Amino acid sequence: MEMTATEMTTSEWDIMRIIWTLGKASSNDVIKAIQQEKDWTESTIKTLLRRLVTKDALATDRDGRRFIYTPKIDERKAMSETAEDLFSRMCNMRKGSVITELIESSPLSKADIMAMQELLAEKMKTAPDMVECNCMPGMENGSDCCKMD
């Protein structure tokens, strides 16, 4: 059974990002790439690779004496799963401001911005004046838990 991205640790994400970028990689490729940014030992990196294979996030193929790792989970799907998991734990009334802050602080292409503008224009047609609080059952909108900062 394929793992979900929410089961990956931060360190495993670092490994996966390298393999997603390269498409496939040997342990030496991963070690070389990760050690440019992090002070990790070879054994730590190989342990993380083995863990990702055990979790079914990576496939391995033998190429002589070395293993070649390929991703078994899609990067975009992993990113979406992780974002959805995080947002599912947030107050509905605060999600909009968090998304706004993310947009403000993230590098975006003109194509990304245009796609968002089109999506927002469509959502605007059916958007409520205010979203319902989902913090605690029975709490009214505007209760102390949902007062906007």
C-alpha positions as CSV (number, residue, x, y, z in Angstrom):
1,M,0.0,0.0,0.0
2,E,1.4,3.4,-1.0
3,M,2.2,5.7,1.9
4,T,0.8,9.2,2.2
5,A,3.0,12.2,2.2
6,T,1.8,13.2,5.7
7,E,3.7,10.1,7.0
8,M,7.0,11.6,5.9
9,T,9.4,13.4,8.3
10,T,11.0,16.7,7.4
11,S,14.3,14.8,6.7
12,E,12.5,12.3,4.4
13,W,11.0,15.3,2.5
14,D,14.5,16.6,2.0
15,I,15.5,13.3,0.4
16,M,12.4,13.0,-1.7
17,R,12.8,16.5,-3.1
18,I,16.2,15.5,-4.5
19,I,14.9,12.3,-6.0
20,W,11.8,14.1,-7.4
21,T,14.1,16.7,-9.0
22,L,16.5,14.2,-10.5
23,G,13.8,11.7,-11.4
24,K,16.0,8.8,-10.2
25,A,19.2,8.8,-8.2
26,S,21.8,6.6,-6.7
27,S,22.6,6.9,-3.0
28,N,25.8,8.7,-4.0
29,D,23.8,11.2,-6.0
30,V,21.6,11.9,-3.0
31,I,24.5,12.0,-0.6
32,K,26.3,14.6,-2.8
33,A,23.2,16.7,-3.2
34,I,22.1,16.7,0.5
35,Q,25.6,17.3,1.8
36,Q,25.8,20.6,-0.1
37,E,23.1,21.9,2.2
38,K,23.1,19.7,5.3
39,D,25.8,18.3,7.6
40,W,24.5,14.8,7.4
41,T,26.6,11.6,7.4
42,E,26.4,9.0,4.6
43,S,24.9,6.5,7.1
44,T,22.2,9.0,8.1
45,I,21.3,9.5,4.4
46,K,21.3,5.8,3.6
47,T,19.1,5.2,6.7
48,L,16.6,7.7,5.4
49,L,16.7,6.1,1.9
50,R,16.0,2.7,3.5
51,R,13.2,4.1,5.6
52,L,11.6,5.6,2.5
53,V,11.9,2.3,0.7
54,T,10.3,0.5,3.7
55,K,7.5,3.1,3.7
56,D,7.0,2.4,0.0
57,A,7.8,5.9,-1.1
58,L,10.8,4.8,-3.1
59,A,11.5,1.9,-5.4
60,T,15.0,0.5,-5.9
61,D,16.7,-1.1,-8.9
62,R,20.1,-2.6,-8.7
63,D,22.7,-1.2,-11.1
64,G,25.8,-3.3,-10.6
65,R,26.8,-2.7,-7.0
66,R,24.6,0.4,-6.5
67,F,20.9,1.0,-6.0
68,I,19.0,3.5,-8.1
69,Y,16.1,5.1,-6.3
70,T,12.9,6.3,-8.0
71,P,9.9,7.9,-6.4
72,K,6.7,5.9,-6.0
73,I,4.6,8.8,-4.9
74,D,4.0,11.9,-7.1
75,E,5.5,15.2,-5.9
76,R,2.4,17.3,-6.7
77,K,0.2,14.7,-5.0
78,A,2.4,14.7,-1.9
79,M,2.4,18.5,-1.7
80,S,-1.4,18.6,-2.0
81,E,-1.9,15.9,0.6
82,T,0.3,17.7,3.1
83,A,-1.3,21.0,2.5
84,E,-4.8,19.5,2.8
85,D,-3.8,17.7,6.0
86,L,-2.5,20.9,7.5
87,F,-5.5,23.0,6.4
88,S,-8.0,20.3,7.7
89,R,-6.7,21.2,11.3
90,M,-7.2,24.9,10.9
91,C,-10.2,27.1,11.8
92,N,-12.2,27.6,8.6
93,M,-12.5,31.3,9.4
94,R,-8.7,31.7,9.4
95,K,-7.8,29.7,6.3
96,G,-8.3,32.7,3.9
97,S,-5.8,34.9,5.8
98,V,-3.3,32.1,5.9
99,I,-3.6,31.5,2.2
100,T,-3.2,35.2,1.6
101,E,0.0,35.3,3.7
102,L,1.3,32.3,1.7
103,I,0.6,34.0,-1.6
104,E,2.3,37.2,-0.3
105,S,5.4,35.4,0.8
106,S,5.7,32.8,-2.0
107,P,7.5,33.3,-5.4
108,L,4.8,32.9,-8.1
109,S,5.0,33.0,-11.8
110,K,2.6,35.2,-13.9
111,A,0.9,31.9,-15.1
112,D,0.4,30.9,-11.4
113,I,-1.2,34.2,-10.6
114,M,-3.4,34.2,-13.6
115,A,-4.6,30.7,-12.8
116,M,-5.4,31.8,-9.2
117,Q,-7.2,34.9,-10.4
118,E,-9.4,32.7,-12.7
119,L,-10.1,30.3,-9.9
120,L,-10.9,33.1,-7.4
121,A,-13.3,34.7,-9.9
122,E,-15.2,31.4,-10.2
123,K,-15.2,30.9,-6.4
124,M,-16.4,34.5,-5.9
125,K,-19.7,33.6,-7.7
126,T,-20.7,31.1,-4.9
127,A,-18.7,32.3,-1.9
128,P,-20.6,33.0,1.3
129,D,-20.2,36.4,3.0
130,M,-18.6,34.5,5.9
131,V,-17.5,30.9,6.4
132,E,-18.7,28.9,9.3
133,C,-16.4,28.3,12.3
134,N,-15.4,24.7,12.7
135,C,-13.4,24.9,15.9
136,M,-16.0,23.5,18.3
137,P,-19.5,22.2,17.7
138,G,-22.1,24.7,18.9
139,M,-19.8,27.7,18.8
140,E,-21.3,30.7,17.1
141,N,-19.4,32.6,14.4
142,G,-17.7,35.5,16.0
143,S,-17.1,33.7,19.2
144,D,-13.8,34.4,21.0
145,C,-12.1,31.4,19.2
146,C,-12.8,32.9,15.8
147,K,-12.3,36.6,16.3
148,M,-9.9,37.7,13.6
149,D,-6.6,39.1,14.8
